Amino acid sequence: MGVVPVRCFTCGAVIGDKWDEFTKRVKEGQDPGMVLNELGVKRYCCRSMLLSHVNIFDEVLKYYNVKGERG
């Protein structure tokens, strides 16, 4: 789970729908560049958005208690 950009910040192309498939295939050991090619992500700006995304959502949640307050 995470907060993935829905659109590329540079060109505005929709990239959020490719995140789940991209991460699944990369975790299986496939080459990230080849996965992006197969998913149809051609522009370097869109590719960099997916390749450089850091999923910190779960890490941040560790610092909040069940009530949603800082703790």
C-alpha positions as CSV (number, residue, x, y, z in Angstrom):
1,M,0.0,0.0,0.0
2,G,1.2,3.4,-0.7
3,V,0.6,6.8,-2.2
4,V,1.7,6.5,-5.8
5,P,1.3,9.5,-8.2
6,V,-1.7,9.1,-10.5
7,R,-0.1,11.2,-13.2
8,C,3.4,12.1,-14.2
9,F,4.4,15.4,-12.8
10,T,6.1,16.4,-16.0
11,C,3.9,15.4,-18.9
12,G,0.6,14.5,-17.1
13,A,0.4,11.0,-18.5
14,V,-1.5,8.5,-16.3
15,I,1.0,6.2,-14.6
16,G,-0.7,5.2,-11.3
17,D,-2.5,2.3,-12.9
18,K,0.8,0.6,-13.8
19,W,2.3,0.7,-10.3
20,D,0.9,-2.6,-8.9
21,E,1.9,-4.6,-12.0
22,F,5.3,-2.9,-12.1
23,T,6.2,-3.6,-8.4
24,K,4.9,-7.2,-8.6
25,R,7.0,-8.1,-11.6
26,V,10.1,-6.3,-10.2
27,K,9.8,-8.2,-6.9
28,E,9.6,-11.4,-9.0
29,G,13.1,-10.6,-10.3
30,Q,12.3,-9.1,-13.7
31,D,14.4,-6.2,-15.1
32,P,12.6,-2.9,-14.3
33,G,13.4,-1.4,-17.7
34,M,11.9,-4.3,-19.5
35,V,8.8,-4.3,-17.4
36,L,8.3,-0.6,-18.1
37,N,8.7,-1.3,-21.9
38,E,6.1,-4.1,-21.7
39,L,3.7,-1.8,-19.8
40,G,4.0,0.8,-22.5
41,V,5.8,3.4,-20.4
42,K,8.0,5.1,-23.0
43,R,8.7,8.6,-21.8
44,Y,11.8,9.1,-19.6
45,C,9.8,11.4,-17.3
46,C,7.2,8.8,-16.6
47,R,9.8,6.0,-16.3
48,S,11.7,8.1,-13.7
49,M,8.5,8.6,-11.7
50,L,8.0,4.9,-11.3
51,L,11.6,4.0,-10.9
52,S,12.3,6.6,-8.3
53,H,9.1,6.3,-6.2
54,V,9.8,5.5,-2.6
55,N,7.0,4.0,-0.7
56,I,7.2,5.6,2.8
57,F,3.6,5.4,3.7
58,D,3.9,2.3,5.9
59,E,7.0,3.8,7.6
60,V,5.2,7.0,8.5
61,L,2.3,5.0,10.0
62,K,4.6,3.5,12.6
63,Y,4.7,6.9,14.3
64,Y,1.0,7.2,14.8
65,N,-1.1,5.2,17.3
66,V,-4.4,3.6,16.7
67,K,-6.4,6.7,17.4
68,G,-4.6,8.6,14.7
69,E,-2.7,10.8,17.1
70,R,1.0,11.3,17.3
71,G,2.5,9.0,19.9
